[in-house]
Amino acid sequence: MDHEQEERLRAALESLPDEMRQCCLLRFVQGFEENEIAVLMKMPIEMVRMHLYHVEKRLRLVIARAGGEIS
């Protein structure tokens, strides 16, 4: 990923609602499991899963528009 793509990804992450961004960071940066995130954030696991699903959709769209791919 080049610098421009990284900036787009960073901007996409920053544009997320706070709870969604926090779920994303806990899962994909810090490596917490969904059930651990639910406990940490005091929310139902279904809400955590929903946030992560929507984050992935948004980030895939940003990366696709930048001409890249994620697996």
N, C-alpha and C positions, 0 to 999 in steps of 0.2 A: 504494500500500500504506500503510495507516495504522500508527500506532505499535504497536498491539496485534499486528497481523500481523507487523510487523518483529520484535517480541519473540519471537513463536512461531517464526519462521524462525531467529532467532539461537539460541534454545534447541535447536531441532532440529539445527542445525549443531554445537553444543557437545556434543550427546548422541552424535554419531557416534564410532565407534572412531578412534583417532589417525591411522592410515594412510589411512582413508577420508576423514577431514576434510582431511588434508594434500593428498591428490589433488584434492579439490574446490577448495580454495583455490588451488592451483597452476593448475588449469585455468580456473576461472571468475572468479577475482579477478585473478590475475597473467597469465593468457592463454597459459600454456605448452601446447604440443601434447602429445598422449598419449605419443608416443615420447620427448619431452624429459622428461616426468614419470617415465617408466620408468627413464631413465638417472639422473636426479637422485635418485630414491628407491631405485635399485638393485633393481628388481623387474621381472618379466616384463610386457610390455605388456598381455598378457591380464588380469593382475591389476589393472592400472590401469583398463582398460576395465570390468572387473567392479565395481570400487569406484565408478567414475563412474556406472555403470548403477544401482547400488543407492542411491547418493546422490540421483540424480534421482527415483527412485521414492519415496523417503522424503520428499523436499522437496515433491514434487507432492501427496502425501497430506496433509502439514501445511498446505499452502496451500489445498487443496480444503476441508479441514475448517474453515479460517478464512473460507471463503466467497469466496476469490479464485481467480484463474487465472494460470497461466504458460504462455507459448507456447514 
